[in-house]
Amino acid sequence: MTEGEYQEIRQLFDEYLQMYSSRDDRLTTFFSEDFSGFTGGGAFLVKDREAWVAITRQDFAQVKDPIRIELKDLAIQSLAHTIAVATGFFAIHLPIEDHVLSRETARLVLIFRKESAGWKISHSSISIPYALVGDGEVYPMRELVERNQFLEELIAQRTTQLSDTNKDLQQANVALTREIAEHRLAQDALKESEAHYRLLTESASDVVWQLDCDLRFTYVSPADERLRGYRADEVIGSHIYELFNDAGIASLKAADRQRKEAEQQGRSGTITFEAEQRCKDGSWIWSEINSTPQRDARGNVTGFHGISREITERKAHEKEMLKIERLESLGALAGGIAHDFNNLISGIMGNLSLAQAFLDSSHRSAKPLSEAEKSSVRAAELARQLLTFASGGAPVKQLISLQHLVSETVSLVLRGSNIKGSVEIPDSVHAIEADEGQITQVIHNIAINATQSMPGGGTLTVSAQNDTLGGAASPALPAGSYVKLSFSDQGSGIADADLKRIFDPYFTTKSSGRGLGLASVHSIVKRHGGNVGVSSVPGKGTTVTINLPSIGATHVQPGAGPDVRGVGLSAGRSILIMDDEQIIRDMTSEMLDYLGYQATACEDGCEAIERYRAAKQSGHPFAAVILDLTIPGGMGGKEVAQKILIIDPKACLIVSSGYSNDPIMSDFRNYGFSAAIGKPYKMVQFGQLLSSLLPGS
């Protein structure tokens, strides 16, 4: 017998057993035509295949559900080339509780014959122990049924006895199940709430904390370590006073008194206060602390919980805003003073310029007049300083090369002193767009401070270089091209405590100082879109560094031009002057007359408009109009300019003012003016301006 034949016979044997276990006779298609077999527990031999199938189906009907056959042994033997026999021993497990049949061993003998269509089952013999089988039974069903009936009756009796108890238990179980479910839901909700609260507190940027009734920490969130550097175990158990300086402790005590007063009046006991907190590295940060008391069932305070939020940047901003408010208040006062003061200075300086023009430089009065003019300039600069660090003083910008401006100003300041000036500004340094007068004031004030810090002599070094700033590298300034201007002295330096206040108005360490110099520097530089910083080492010197936006290229500063004093090429040109101050009208008329112009003066806007209209209609229009920006109680330069431009859109209008806080002075073209000139002004400055506006004059 080959391996393949063996496997084929084994498969037929297994399927025969499967036929019995699944109660299906479909395997009979593999029976030989002359099939024979024993049935009825092995007591009857049936030689007809169809009869055997019918009897087997009756046997199957006794137990319709599948049974399990446990094969214990099998032997397959070849009796001849075409004959094989398979003998198997097995136990039968019925689909009911029994301990009889499954303990006995049945035998199955199948004889196979090889036919043209393959191996076929030609004979079947199954034998079950006779003692277990009743008449007409293949399996011991009678005993099993009787035994099953007894068990069912016993179960029914037990069921009846337990029925009422079971109902009670079921009702109790339903109630208990509901209670357990509600308890679990409450537990789950509590766990979820705790997890959510912990997630919020541990991931929050603000510090969440708890104190006991002795004001000692019992909990602090991880944000405290990120802000102050202390781990939670370093904070828990410590007293809250250890966080604060004396001022902070005083703020806490004051807030607690307010809490108690509020609670006595029936209001909330939550308090909020601000204080500085100590960091692990020794630095201090500002915090806004919100605290609420915890109480027991009787209303007694058992502790406190709250949130601390860092507000260091906000405090710095508030300080800056307070400084700005002080400057704005001072600016309102300074503006009024400066207007009247500049009108007086304008009259003085204008007449001094005229007097100098009439005298030869060798005249004995020339020097006193020159000194008087210098003093007037210094008086005007004082008024300009008040305007500049206050809300006014918008820069009237033009292209400026720092090299010439710094050299000239430093030389002027250091003249006659024991200080050596060293200006190191290469030609490659880019030009800036700035107000020349205000930048001159910046250089002048810093140089004066440096000189005063070196009473025994020394060197003031001024250097400049091009710089490109990025947003991340210098967050205080937008990205772009800048000029970095540095002033380094060898003086006494500035104490650390004073460095924070050097830009405050009226702060000075000098007995004779006014405290306006560096305040003006700070205001001017900020208004030009730059920043200023100071570093100092006491006993070694100070360096002031200024960053100003540049145009990204160099610029050649034009020369001063020809001297316009006494040049009589302007005969026939008429110029209208509008100013509310008689001294300004007279002085300006004298200057124009000296420069060769014909001057007509008036004191208010209505008269100026009528004079311009009349001159236009007569065929002899004014070549230019000089308009005072501010006329108290009347029509100022802005309104007059709008009405004159309606009469003559090509009118040449010049705006003039004793102070430059009005945006018209820095943006005059957008208001219809051709130029702007600040009071006071000199003869040369005035003449050059008119020459540039009136070609051919």
C-alpha positions as CSV (number, residue, x, y, z in Angstrom):
1,M,0.0,0.0,0.0
2,T,1.4,3.3,-1.0
3,E,1.5,6.4,1.2
4,G,-1.2,8.1,-0.9
5,E,-3.5,5.1,-0.7
6,Y,-3.0,5.0,3.1
7,Q,-3.9,8.7,3.4
8,E,-7.0,8.2,1.2
9,I,-8.2,5.3,3.3
10,R,-7.5,7.2,6.5
11,Q,-9.5,10.2,5.2
12,L,-12.5,7.9,4.5
13,F,-12.3,6.4,8.0
14,D,-12.2,9.9,9.6
15,E,-15.1,11.1,7.5
16,Y,-17.1,7.9,8.5
17,L,-16.7,8.9,12.1
18,Q,-17.6,12.5,11.2
19,M,-20.8,11.1,9.6
20,Y,-21.7,9.5,12.9
21,S,-20.8,12.5,15.1
22,S,-22.7,15.0,12.8
23,R,-25.7,12.7,12.3
24,D,-25.4,12.9,8.5
25,D,-25.4,10.0,6.1
26,R,-24.0,11.8,3.1
27,L,-20.9,9.6,3.2
28,T,-22.9,6.7,1.8
29,T,-21.9,7.8,-1.7
30,F,-18.5,6.3,-1.0
31,F,-20.1,2.9,-0.3
32,S,-19.6,0.0,-2.7
33,E,-22.7,-1.3,-4.6
34,D,-22.5,-4.5,-2.7
35,F,-22.0,-2.8,0.7
36,S,-22.9,-4.7,3.8
37,G,-22.8,-3.8,7.5
38,F,-23.7,-4.6,11.0
39,T,-26.1,-2.3,12.8
40,G,-28.3,-2.3,16.0
41,G,-25.3,-2.3,18.3
42,G,-23.6,-4.8,16.1
43,A,-26.4,-7.5,16.4
44,F,-27.8,-7.3,12.8
45,L,-26.1,-7.9,9.5
46,V,-27.6,-5.9,6.7
47,K,-26.5,-6.8,3.1
48,D,-28.5,-4.2,1.2
49,R,-26.9,-0.8,1.2
50,E,-30.3,1.1,1.0
51,A,-31.7,-1.0,3.9
52,W,-28.5,-0.2,6.0
53,V,-29.0,3.5,5.3
54,A,-32.6,3.4,6.4
55,I,-31.8,1.6,9.7
56,T,-28.9,4.0,10.3
57,R,-31.2,7.0,9.9
58,Q,-33.5,5.6,12.5
59,D,-30.5,5.2,14.8
60,F,-29.6,8.8,14.1
61,A,-33.1,10.0,15.0
62,Q,-32.6,8.8,18.6
63,V,-30.0,11.6,19.1
64,K,-30.5,14.4,16.7
65,D,-27.8,16.7,18.0
66,P,-24.2,16.1,17.1
67,I,-22.2,13.7,19.3
68,R,-18.5,13.7,20.0
69,I,-16.4,10.6,19.1
70,E,-13.1,10.3,20.8
71,L,-10.8,8.1,18.7
72,K,-8.5,6.1,20.9
73,D,-6.7,3.7,18.5
74,L,-6.6,3.0,14.8
75,A,-5.0,0.3,12.6
76,I,-5.1,0.2,8.8
77,Q,-3.9,-3.1,7.1
78,S,-3.6,-4.1,3.4
79,L,-5.0,-7.6,2.9
80,A,-4.5,-7.6,-0.8
81,H,-3.7,-5.3,-3.6
82,T,-7.3,-4.2,-3.7
83,I,-8.4,-5.0,-0.2
84,A,-7.7,-3.0,3.1
85,V,-9.2,-3.1,6.6
86,A,-9.3,-0.3,9.2
87,T,-10.0,-1.1,12.8
88,G,-10.6,1.7,15.3
89,F,-11.5,1.9,19.0
90,F,-13.4,5.0,20.4
91,A,-15.6,6.4,23.1
92,I,-18.9,8.1,22.4
93,H,-19.9,11.3,24.2
94,L,-23.6,12.1,24.0
95,P,-24.9,15.7,24.1
96,I,-26.4,15.1,27.6
97,E,-24.9,14.6,31.0
98,D,-23.8,10.9,31.3
99,H,-21.1,8.9,32.9
100,V,-21.9,5.5,31.3
101,L,-21.3,5.4,27.6
102,S,-18.2,7.7,27.6
103,R,-16.5,5.2,30.0
104,E,-16.9,2.3,27.6
105,T,-14.9,1.6,24.4
106,A,-16.7,0.8,21.1
107,R,-15.1,-0.8,18.0
108,L,-15.5,0.1,14.4
109,V,-14.2,-2.2,11.5
110,L,-14.3,-0.9,7.9
111,I,-13.3,-3.0,4.9
112,F,-12.2,-1.0,1.8
113,R,-12.1,-2.2,-1.8
114,K,-10.2,-0.5,-4.5
115,E,-12.5,0.1,-7.5
116,S,-12.1,2.0,-10.8
117,A,-13.4,5.2,-9.1
118,G,-11.1,4.8,-6.1
119,W,-11.3,3.2,-2.7
120,K,-14.8,2.4,-1.5
121,I,-16.2,1.2,1.8
122,S,-17.5,-2.3,1.2
123,H,-18.3,-3.4,4.8
124,S,-19.0,-1.7,8.1
125,S,-19.1,-3.3,11.6
126,I,-19.6,-1.2,14.7
127,S,-20.0,-2.9,18.1
128,I,-21.1,-1.4,21.5
129,P,-21.0,-3.3,24.8
130,Y,-24.3,-5.3,25.0
131,A,-24.9,-4.5,28.6
132,L,-25.4,-0.9,27.8
133,V,-27.8,-1.2,25.0
134,G,-31.5,-2.0,25.3
135,D,-33.8,-3.6,22.8
136,G,-33.9,-1.7,19.6
137,E,-31.3,0.8,20.8
138,V,-28.0,1.7,19.4
139,Y,-27.2,3.8,22.6
140,P,-28.3,3.3,26.3
141,M,-31.0,5.9,26.0
142,R,-33.6,4.4,28.4
143,E,-31.2,4.6,31.4
144,L,-30.0,8.0,30.5
145,V,-33.5,9.4,30.0
146,E,-34.7,8.0,33.4
147,R,-31.7,9.5,35.1
148,N,-32.3,12.8,33.3
149,Q,-35.9,12.9,34.4
150,F,-35.0,12.3,38.0
151,L,-32.5,15.2,37.8
152,E,-35.0,17.5,36.2
153,E,-37.6,16.8,39.0
154,L,-34.9,17.5,41.6
155,I,-34.0,20.7,39.9
156,A,-37.6,21.8,39.6
157,Q,-38.1,21.2,43.4
158,R,-35.0,23.3,44.2
159,T,-36.1,25.9,41.7
160,T,-39.5,26.2,43.4
161,Q,-37.9,26.6,46.8
162,L,-35.5,29.3,45.7
163,S,-37.9,31.2,43.4
164,D,-39.1,33.8,46.0
165,T,-35.6,34.2,47.4
166,N,-34.3,34.6,43.9
167,K,-36.8,37.4,43.1
168,D,-35.8,39.2,46.3
169,L,-32.2,38.8,45.4
170,Q,-32.8,40.1,41.9
171,Q,-34.5,43.2,43.2
172,A,-31.7,43.8,45.6
173,N,-29.2,43.2,42.9
174,V,-30.9,45.7,40.6
175,A,-30.8,48.3,43.3
176,L,-27.2,47.5,44.3
177,T,-26.1,47.5,40.6
178,R,-27.7,51.0,40.2
179,E,-26.0,52.2,43.3
180,I,-22.6,50.8,42.3
181,A,-23.0,52.4,38.8
182,E,-23.8,55.8,40.3
183,H,-20.9,55.5,42.7
184,R,-18.6,54.6,39.8
185,L,-19.8,57.5,37.8
186,A,-19.2,59.8,40.7
187,Q,-15.7,58.3,41.2
188,D,-15.0,58.6,37.4
189,A,-16.2,62.2,37.4
190,L,-14.1,63.0,40.5
191,K,-11.0,61.4,38.9
192,E,-11.6,63.2,35.7
193,S,-12.0,66.5,37.5
194,E,-8.9,65.9,39.6
195,A,-6.9,65.0,36.4
196,H,-8.2,68.0,34.6
197,Y,-7.4,70.3,37.5
198,R,-3.9,68.8,37.9
199,L,-3.3,69.2,34.1
200,L,-4.4,72.8,34.3
201,T,-2.3,73.7,37.3
202,E,0.8,71.8,36.2
203,S,0.8,73.2,32.7
204,A,-0.3,76.7,33.5
205,S,2.2,79.6,33.0
206,D,0.9,81.1,36.2
207,V,1.9,79.7,39.6
208,V,-0.8,77.9,41.5
209,W,-0.2,77.6,45.3
210,Q,-1.7,76.7,48.7
211,L,-0.8,77.9,52.2
212,D,-1.8,76.5,55.6
213,C,-3.2,78.7,58.3
214,D,0.4,79.6,59.4
215,L,1.1,81.0,55.9
216,R,3.4,78.1,55.0
217,F,3.3,76.5,51.5
218,T,1.6,73.1,51.2
219,Y,1.6,73.1,47.4
220,V,3.2,75.0,44.5
221,S,2.9,74.2,40.8
222,P,5.8,73.6,38.5
223,A,5.5,77.1,37.0
224,D,7.3,78.5,40.0
225,E,10.4,76.6,39.1
226,R,10.3,77.9,35.6
227,L,9.8,81.5,36.8
228,R,11.9,81.7,40.0
229,G,14.1,78.6,39.7
230,Y,13.0,76.9,43.0
231,R,11.9,73.3,43.0
232,A,8.6,72.5,44.7
233,D,10.4,70.6,47.6
234,E,12.5,73.7,48.2
235,V,9.3,75.9,48.6
236,I,6.9,73.6,50.4
237,G,7.1,74.3,54.2
238,S,8.6,77.7,53.8
239,H,6.9,80.9,55.0
240,I,5.4,83.2,52.4
241,Y,7.3,86.1,53.8
242,E,10.5,84.5,52.5
243,L,9.4,85.3,49.0
244,F,9.2,89.1,49.4
245,N,11.4,92.0,50.3
246,D,10.2,94.5,53.0
247,A,8.0,96.4,50.6
248,G,6.4,93.1,49.4
249,I,5.6,92.0,53.0
250,A,4.1,95.4,53.7
251,S,1.9,95.0,50.6
252,L,0.8,91.6,51.7
253,K,-0.1,92.8,55.2
254,A,-2.0,95.8,53.8
255,A,-3.9,93.5,51.4
256,D,-4.8,91.1,54.3
257,R,-6.2,94.0,56.3
258,Q,-8.4,94.9,53.3
259,R,-9.6,91.3,53.1
260,K,-10.7,91.3,56.7
261,E,-12.4,94.7,56.3
262,A,-14.2,93.4,53.2
263,E,-15.4,90.2,55.0
264,Q,-16.7,92.2,57.9
265,Q,-18.8,94.2,55.4
266,G,-20.1,91.0,53.8
267,R,-18.0,91.3,50.7
268,S,-15.6,88.7,49.1
269,G,-12.4,87.9,50.9
270,T,-10.4,87.5,47.7
271,I,-7.4,90.0,47.6
272,T,-5.0,91.0,44.8
273,F,-1.8,92.8,45.3
274,E,1.6,93.3,43.5
275,A,5.0,92.6,44.9
276,E,8.5,91.7,43.9
277,Q,9.5,88.1,44.5
278,R,13.0,86.7,45.0
279,C,14.4,84.3,42.4
280,K,16.9,81.5,43.1
281,D,19.7,83.3,41.2
282,G,19.3,86.4,43.4
283,S,17.3,88.5,40.9
284,W,13.7,89.8,41.5
285,I,10.6,89.5,39.4
286,W,7.3,91.4,39.8
287,S,4.2,89.3,40.4
288,E,0.5,90.0,40.7
289,I,-0.8,87.7,43.5
290,N,-4.5,86.7,43.8
291,S,-5.4,85.0,47.1
292,T,-8.6,83.5,48.5
293,P,-9.1,82.1,52.0
294,Q,-10.1,78.4,52.6
295,R,-12.6,77.7,55.4
296,D,-13.9,74.7,57.3
297,A,-17.5,73.9,57.9
298,R,-17.7,76.4,60.8
299,G,-16.2,79.2,58.7
300,N,-12.8,79.3,60.2
301,V,-9.9,80.1,57.9
302,T,-7.8,77.0,57.5
303,G,-5.4,78.3,54.8
304,F,-5.2,80.2,51.5
305,H,-5.0,79.3,47.8
306,G,-4.3,81.5,44.9
307,I,-2.4,82.3,41.7
308,S,0.7,84.4,41.1
309,R,1.3,85.9,37.6
310,E,4.6,87.4,36.5
311,I,4.1,91.1,35.5
312,T,7.7,92.2,35.2
313,E,7.3,93.4,31.6
314,R,4.0,95.1,32.5
315,K,5.6,97.0,35.4
316,A,8.4,98.1,33.1
317,H,5.8,99.3,30.6
318,E,3.9,101.1,33.3
319,K,7.0,102.8,34.4
320,E,7.8,103.9,30.9
321,M,4.2,105.1,30.5
322,L,4.5,107.1,33.7
323,K,7.7,108.7,32.4
324,I,5.9,109.5,29.2
325,E,2.9,111.1,31.1
326,R,5.4,113.2,33.1
327,L,7.1,114.3,29.9
328,E,3.7,115.1,28.3
329,S,2.7,117.2,31.3
330,L,5.9,119.0,31.2
331,G,5.7,119.4,27.4
332,A,2.4,121.2,27.7
333,L,4.0,123.7,30.1
334,A,7.2,123.9,28.0
335,G,5.3,124.4,24.8
336,G,3.6,127.6,26.0
337,I,6.8,128.9,27.5
338,A,8.9,128.1,24.5
339,H,6.5,129.9,22.1
340,D,6.8,133.2,23.9
341,F,10.5,132.6,24.8
342,N,11.4,131.9,21.2
343,N,9.6,134.9,19.9
344,L,11.7,137.1,22.3
345,I,14.9,135.2,21.3
346,S,14.0,135.6,17.6
347,G,13.8,139.3,18.0
348,I,17.0,139.5,19.9
349,M,19.0,137.2,17.5
350,G,17.6,138.8,14.4
351,N,18.6,142.3,15.6
352,L,22.0,141.0,16.6
353,S,22.5,139.5,13.1
354,L,21.5,142.8,11.6
355,A,23.9,144.7,13.9
356,Q,26.7,142.4,12.9
357,A,25.9,142.9,9.3
358,F,26.3,146.7,9.6
359,L,29.6,146.5,11.3
360,D,33.0,145.5,10.0
361,S,34.5,142.5,11.7
362,S,37.3,144.8,13.1
363,H,34.9,147.0,14.9
364,R,35.2,147.0,18.7
365,S,31.5,146.1,19.0
366,A,31.8,143.0,16.7
367,K,33.0,140.6,19.4
368,P,30.5,141.7,22.1
369,L,27.7,141.3,19.5
370,S,29.0,137.8,18.5
371,E,29.1,136.7,22.2
372,A,25.6,138.1,22.7
373,E,24.5,136.0,19.7
374,K,26.1,132.9,21.1
375,S,24.4,133.4,24.4
376,S,21.1,133.8,22.6
377,V,21.7,130.6,20.8
378,R,22.3,128.8,24.1
379,A,19.1,130.3,25.5
380,A,17.2,129.0,22.5
381,E,18.8,125.5,22.9
382,L,17.5,125.4,26.5
383,A,14.0,126.0,25.3
384,R,14.5,123.4,22.6
385,Q,15.6,120.9,25.2
386,L,12.4,121.3,27.1
387,L,10.4,120.7,23.9
388,T,12.5,117.7,22.8
389,F,12.3,115.4,25.8
390,A,8.6,116.4,26.2
391,S,5.8,115.5,23.8
392,G,6.8,118.1,21.3
393,G,9.8,118.5,19.1
394,A,9.0,116.3,16.1
395,P,12.2,116.2,14.0
396,V,12.3,118.1,10.7
397,K,14.5,115.6,8.8
398,Q,17.1,116.1,6.1
399,L,20.0,114.0,4.9
400,I,23.0,114.4,7.3
401,S,26.5,113.1,7.2
402,L,27.6,112.5,10.8
403,Q,31.3,112.9,10.2
404,H,31.2,116.7,9.7
405,L,28.4,117.2,12.3
406,V,30.1,115.2,15.1
407,S,33.6,116.8,14.4
408,E,32.2,120.3,14.5
409,T,30.1,119.9,17.6
410,V,32.7,118.0,19.6
411,S,35.3,120.6,18.7
412,L,33.0,123.4,19.8
413,V,32.2,121.8,23.2
414,L,35.9,120.9,24.0
415,R,37.3,124.3,22.9
416,G,39.2,125.8,25.8
417,S,38.9,122.7,28.0
418,N,41.6,120.2,29.1
419,I,39.8,117.3,27.3
420,K,41.2,115.9,24.1
421,G,38.7,114.9,21.5
422,S,39.2,111.9,19.2
423,V,36.7,111.5,16.4
424,E,37.0,108.2,14.5
425,I,34.3,108.3,11.9
426,P,35.4,106.9,8.4
427,D,34.0,108.2,5.1
428,S,32.3,104.9,4.6
429,V,29.8,105.6,7.5
430,H,26.3,105.9,6.0
431,A,24.2,109.0,6.1
432,I,21.1,109.4,8.2
433,E,17.8,111.3,7.8
434,A,17.5,113.5,10.9
435,D,16.8,116.9,12.3
436,E,20.3,118.5,12.2
437,G,19.6,120.8,15.1
438,Q,18.3,118.0,17.3
439,I,21.2,115.6,16.5
440,T,23.6,118.4,17.2
441,Q,21.9,118.8,20.6
442,V,22.4,115.1,21.3
443,I,26.1,115.2,20.5
444,H,26.4,118.5,22.5
445,N,24.7,117.1,25.6
446,I,26.7,113.9,25.7
447,A,30.0,115.7,25.1
448,I,29.2,118.2,27.9
449,N,28.5,115.3,30.3
450,A,31.8,113.6,29.3
451,T,33.7,116.8,29.9
452,Q,32.1,117.3,33.3
453,S,33.0,113.7,34.3
454,M,36.8,114.4,33.6
455,P,37.7,117.5,35.7
456,G,41.3,116.4,35.7
457,G,41.4,116.0,31.9
458,G,41.2,113.0,29.7
459,T,40.1,111.8,26.2
460,L,36.7,111.7,24.7
461,T,36.6,109.2,21.9
462,V,33.7,109.3,19.4
463,S,33.4,106.5,16.8
464,A,30.8,105.4,14.3
465,Q,30.2,102.3,12.2
466,N,27.6,100.9,10.0
467,D,25.5,98.1,11.5
468,T,22.6,95.9,10.4
469,L,20.2,94.8,13.1
470,G,17.9,91.9,13.0
471,G,14.6,91.6,15.0
472,A,15.9,88.8,17.2
473,A,19.3,90.3,17.9
474,S,17.8,93.7,18.9
475,P,14.1,93.3,19.8
476,A,13.8,97.0,20.7
477,L,14.4,98.1,17.1
478,P,13.0,97.0,13.7
479,A,15.4,95.1,11.4
480,G,17.3,97.3,9.0
481,S,20.4,99.4,8.4
482,Y,21.7,101.6,11.3
483,V,24.7,103.8,12.3
484,K,26.1,102.9,15.6
485,L,27.6,106.0,17.3
486,S,29.7,105.6,20.5
487,F,31.0,108.2,23.0
488,S,33.6,106.9,25.4
489,D,35.2,109.0,28.2
490,Q,37.8,108.3,30.9
491,G,35.8,109.9,33.7
492,S,34.5,108.9,37.1
493,G,31.8,106.6,35.7
494,I,28.2,106.2,36.9
495,A,27.1,104.2,39.9
496,D,24.8,101.2,39.3
497,A,22.0,102.7,41.3
498,D,22.1,105.9,39.1
499,L,22.2,104.1,35.7
500,K,18.4,103.3,35.9
501,R,17.5,107.0,36.3
502,I,20.0,108.8,34.1
503,F,17.3,109.4,31.4
504,D,14.7,110.7,33.9
505,P,13.9,114.4,33.6
506,Y,15.6,116.6,36.2
507,F,17.7,113.7,37.6
508,T,21.2,114.9,38.1
509,T,24.2,114.1,40.3
510,K,25.7,117.5,39.8
511,S,25.0,120.4,42.1
512,S,24.8,122.8,39.2
513,G,23.0,120.5,36.7
514,R,19.5,120.8,35.4
515,G,18.9,117.1,34.7
516,L,17.7,117.8,31.1
517,G,20.7,116.8,29.1
518,L,20.3,113.0,28.9
519,A,16.5,113.2,29.1
520,S,16.6,115.3,25.9
521,V,19.1,112.8,24.3
522,H,16.7,109.9,25.1
523,S,13.7,111.7,23.7
524,I,15.4,112.9,20.5
525,V,16.9,109.4,19.7
526,K,13.5,107.7,20.3
527,R,11.8,110.2,18.1
528,H,14.3,109.4,15.3
529,G,13.5,105.7,15.5
530,G,16.7,104.7,17.3
531,N,17.7,103.8,20.8
532,V,20.4,104.8,23.3
533,G,22.2,102.7,25.9
534,V,24.8,103.5,28.6
535,S,27.5,101.2,30.1
536,S,29.8,102.4,32.9
537,V,32.5,101.2,35.2
538,P,32.8,103.5,38.3
539,G,36.3,104.9,38.4
540,K,37.1,104.0,34.7
541,G,34.7,105.7,32.5
542,T,31.4,105.6,30.6
543,T,30.3,104.7,27.1
544,V,27.1,106.0,25.5
545,T,26.0,104.1,22.5
546,I,23.3,105.3,20.0
547,N,21.8,103.4,17.1
548,L,20.1,105.6,14.5
549,P,18.4,104.3,11.2
550,S,20.6,105.0,8.2
551,I,19.8,105.3,4.5
552,G,22.2,102.5,3.8
553,A,24.6,104.7,1.7
554,T,27.0,107.6,2.2
555,H,26.1,111.2,1.4
556,V,28.3,114.2,0.7
557,Q,27.2,117.2,2.8
558,P,26.9,120.3,0.6
559,G,29.0,123.3,1.5
560,A,27.7,126.4,3.3
561,G,27.2,128.3,0.1
562,P,28.0,132.0,-0.5
563,D,27.5,134.6,2.1
564,V,24.1,136.2,1.5
565,R,24.5,139.1,3.8
566,G,24.4,142.4,1.9
567,V,23.8,140.8,-1.5
568,G,21.4,143.1,-3.3
569,L,20.2,140.8,-6.1
570,S,16.7,140.6,-4.8
571,A,15.4,144.0,-5.6
572,G,11.7,144.0,-6.7
573,R,10.8,140.7,-4.9
574,S,8.0,141.2,-2.4
575,I,7.6,139.0,0.6
576,L,4.6,138.9,3.0
577,I,5.1,138.3,6.7
578,M,2.4,137.2,9.1
579,D,3.2,137.1,12.8
580,D,1.4,138.1,16.0
581,E,4.5,139.6,17.7
582,Q,5.4,143.1,16.7
583,I,9.1,142.5,17.5
584,I,9.2,139.5,15.1
585,R,7.5,141.5,12.3
586,D,9.9,144.4,12.7
587,M,13.0,142.2,12.9
588,T,12.0,140.1,9.9
589,S,11.2,143.1,7.8
590,E,14.6,144.6,8.6
591,M,16.3,141.3,7.6
592,L,14.4,141.1,4.3
593,D,15.2,144.8,3.6
594,Y,18.9,144.1,4.2
595,L,18.8,141.0,1.9
596,G,17.2,143.1,-0.8
597,Y,13.6,142.1,-0.6
598,Q,10.5,144.3,-0.1
599,A,8.7,143.3,3.1
600,T,5.0,143.7,3.9
601,A,4.0,142.7,7.5
602,C,0.6,141.9,9.1
603,E,-0.4,140.4,12.4
604,D,-3.4,138.1,11.7
605,G,-4.5,135.5,9.1
606,C,-7.5,137.5,7.7
607,E,-5.3,140.5,6.8
608,A,-2.7,138.2,5.3
609,I,-5.3,136.6,3.0
610,E,-6.7,139.9,1.8
611,R,-3.2,141.4,1.2
612,Y,-2.2,138.3,-0.9
613,R,-5.4,138.5,-2.9
614,A,-5.0,142.2,-3.5
615,A,-1.4,141.8,-4.6
616,K,-2.3,138.9,-6.9
617,Q,-5.1,140.9,-8.6
618,S,-2.8,144.0,-9.0
619,G,-0.4,141.9,-11.1
620,H,2.4,142.2,-8.5
621,P,2.0,139.0,-6.4
622,F,4.2,138.2,-3.4
623,A,7.1,136.0,-4.3
624,A,6.8,134.2,-0.9
625,V,4.8,134.3,2.3
626,I,6.2,133.6,5.8
627,L,3.4,132.4,8.1
628,D,3.6,132.0,11.8
629,L,2.1,128.6,12.7
630,T,0.4,129.7,15.9
631,I,-1.6,132.9,16.2
632,P,-3.3,133.0,19.7
633,G,-7.0,133.7,19.3
634,G,-6.8,133.9,15.5
635,M,-6.2,132.1,12.2
636,G,-2.9,130.3,12.2
637,G,-0.5,129.5,9.4
638,K,-2.1,126.1,8.5
639,E,-5.6,127.7,7.9
640,V,-4.1,130.7,6.1
641,A,-2.0,128.5,3.8
642,Q,-5.1,126.5,2.7
643,K,-7.0,129.7,1.8
644,I,-4.0,131.3,0.0
645,L,-3.5,128.1,-2.1
646,I,-7.1,128.4,-3.2
647,I,-6.3,131.9,-4.5
648,D,-2.9,130.8,-6.0
649,P,-2.1,127.1,-6.1
650,K,1.5,127.9,-6.9
651,A,2.1,130.2,-4.0
652,C,5.5,129.9,-2.2
653,L,4.6,129.5,1.5
654,I,7.1,129.2,4.4
655,V,5.9,128.0,7.8
656,S,7.7,129.4,10.8
657,S,7.3,128.5,14.5
658,G,8.9,129.0,17.9
659,Y,8.6,125.3,18.6
660,S,8.3,122.2,16.4
661,N,5.9,119.8,18.2
662,D,3.3,120.4,15.5
663,P,3.6,117.7,12.7
664,I,3.3,120.5,10.2
665,M,6.9,121.5,10.9
666,S,8.3,118.0,10.1
667,D,5.8,117.2,7.3
668,F,5.3,120.7,5.8
669,R,4.9,119.7,2.2
670,N,1.8,117.7,2.9
671,Y,0.2,120.9,4.1
672,G,1.1,122.9,1.1
673,F,4.2,124.7,2.4
674,S,7.4,124.9,0.4
675,A,9.7,125.1,3.4
676,A,9.8,125.3,7.2
677,I,12.0,127.5,9.4
678,G,12.2,127.4,13.2
679,K,12.5,130.4,15.4
680,P,14.9,131.9,16.2
681,Y,16.9,132.1,13.0
682,K,20.0,133.9,11.9
683,M,20.5,136.1,8.9
684,V,22.6,133.6,7.0
685,Q,20.1,130.8,7.5
686,F,17.3,133.0,6.5
687,G,19.0,134.3,3.4
688,Q,20.0,130.8,2.2
689,L,16.5,129.5,2.6
690,L,15.0,132.3,0.5
691,S,17.8,131.9,-2.2
692,S,17.0,128.2,-2.5
693,L,13.2,128.8,-2.9
694,L,13.4,131.9,-5.2
695,P,15.8,131.1,-8.0
696,G,17.1,134.2,-9.8
697,S,16.7,136.3,-6.7
